[in-house]
Amino acid sequence: MDPKLIAKQMIVFNKTAFDNNFRAMQALQEQTEGLVNKFWDKSPMFPEEGKKVISDWMTAYKKGCKDFKRVMDDNFKKVEDFFEEKK
């Protein structure tokens, strides 16, 4: 079997595994966020400043995840392009 073909298949496998794991992590985060938001709405003891801090933190986390996903997709694309050029 051609080593280039094996490398391409490994890249596809790793990208698929990454995408599946990332989507699972994202779904878990969204469910947890929804649960925590419901808890905060019902909790009179949690101050508004604290709610704002946590909301800002979640926004930063989401942006970080989005940036991380974009970088990983770009890097997978670069590796795929590298093997395409070496025909």
SULNOR-V430334 format. One line per field, one symbol per residue. burial: + if it has 9 or more other C-alpha atoms within 8 Angstrom, else -. A space follows every 10 residues. Layout:
burial=???
This chain:
burial=-----+++-- +---+----- ---------- ---------+ ---------- +--------- ---------- -----+--++ --+----
